[in-house]
C-alpha cells in the first residue's frame, strides 16, 4: 500500500518513543544484562543479577546509591534516585509497607511485594514488585516511569537504561518547532480552505453523519463514535465523489478515534498534514473544517481555549464553532497542520466550548497499522447482538435497560426508566419506558427532533435484531399532582387514593416492521 501521509515529525526519536509507551520494553537491556551476568566470575543469588548498567534520564546520567538489579526479567532501581530523576514526590508508610508517589495530577500507591498499583484510584498491573535489599528500597524502572508518561529504552552505546520524561520530550519538540516556525508562513482561513478542502470528507453511515480527514491514499481518520454500531459507511469528497468504506483498520476508543480503509485503493485526494499538537497553547489561532449538520466542508475560526488530558487522551479546547456532523473533522493551526480531530462540544452555551482530540493520537494509530490490519479491515463490533430472533423478551429488556437508559441532547440528558418488553394479543412486541418528567416538562419541545432521531436509530437497531417482528415502542410521561390538571383526555389523568392525581400519556409512539411510523407529543 502506498503510505504517503505527511507527518511533521519534529523530534521523532524523542516524541515517537513517548507516544508508544504501552509497548516499550527493556528487551535489549535484559539481553545485555544476561550477557554481562554470564561473563562475570562473581556468583549471584538465583534469579537475581547485578550488572553495571547506567541510568540516564533526560540526557543526564544519574548517580545511584546502589546498583541496578535484574530479577526475573525485570530491572529495578533505587526508588529515591529514580523518583528524584522523574521529579516525583514520594513517601513511605511503614505501617502498611506502602509507597506513595505523586506528580501533577497523578498519584500512585503500591505495596512492597505486590505486582499492582493504584493509579488515581484505579488498579494497574506492574511487571514487578517493589522490595527492599540491603536497606535500599527498589522499584521496577519501566512500571514507575511509564505510569508518569515517560519513555523507557535501552542505549547500547552508553550501556544504559534511558528514560525520556513527557515534559522533556514536549520541551524538546517545542524548541524544534519554534525553530521551524520561524521560516514558515502563516495561512489565512481562505488559504487553508483552498489548500485542504479536498483533504476533508463528509461521512454518511447507516446511523448518522460525520466528517473525516484523508491521511493516506485510501485511509481516513474520524471519531470512534462516528463508527460505533455502524454497518455501512460512505465518504464524500468536496467534488461529490463517493468512496465506500471497507472497514476500520485501527481504533482507540478512549481517544475517540478510528482509521477507515476505503474500497478504492487510491482516492486521488491530497492527504492532510498531521502534527502532534504538543505545541498548541492558549490563544493560538485554529481553524475547524468539517460538515456540521451536513453542510459539507464548513470552515470556522477560533482560538485555543485550553489543553488538558482526560482519561489518557490529550484534548484541545477551542472556540472555533462546530456542531453535530463536525465529529471527525480537521482542526488546523495557522501553518496548515492538522493538530486535532474535532470531536465534541457543549450545547446551548455562548462560550463556544468545543473540543478536538490531539493529532498525536491519530499519528500513533496510523504508524501502528500493519499489512495484516489492512487485510482484516472490518466494521467495529456492534455493542448490540446481531440477532434476538428466538430469544426471550427478557434479553431485549435487559439490552434496553443497559444501552438505552439515557440519551444526550443539546438541552441535557434525557433519562428513561422502567423499560418493559411484552408481546400483546396481536403478536406485537410492545416496549414501554418512562421519560424523566422534569426533562420532558422543561425541554421536551426543544429536544423534540433529537428525541425523534434517537427513536429512529433505536427503531433501526430493533428491526436489525428482530426483522420478522412488528414492534411498537411507547415512551410515557408520568407525574403525580396535588390537583387535577385540565385539558387532558380522561384516560390520561387518574385519581389516586392519597388525594393526588396521576398524569400519564405517551410522548413517543414508534411502530415498525417493513416501514416505520412515529408520532411525537
Buried (B, 14 or more C-beta within 10 A) or exposed (E): EEEEBBBBBBBEEBBBBBBBBEEBEBEEBBEBBBEBBEEEEEEEEEEEBBBEBBBBBBEEEBEBEBEBBBBEBBBBBBBBBBBBBBBBEBEBEEEEBBBBBBBEEBBBBBBBEEBEBBBEEEEBEBBBBBBEBEEBBBBBBBBBBBBBBBBBBBEEEEBBBBBBBBBBBBBBBBEBBEEEBEEEEEBEBEBBBEBBBBBBBBBBBEBBBBBBBBBBBBBBBBBBBBBBBBEEBBBBBBEEBEBEBBBBBBBBEEBBBBBBBBEBEEBEBBBBBBBBBBBBEEEBBBBBBBBBEEEBBBBBBBBBBEBEEEEEBBBBBBBBBBBBBBBBBBBBBBBBBBBBBBBBBEBEEEEBBBBBBBBBBBBBBBBBBEEEBBEEBEBBEBEBEEEBEEEEBEEBBEBBBEEBEBBEBBBBEBBBEEBEBEEEEEEBBBBBBBBBBEBBEEBBEEBBEBBBBBBBBBBBBBBBBBEEBBBBBBBBBBBEEEEEEEEEEEEBBEEEEEEBBEBBBBBBBBBBBEEBEBEBE
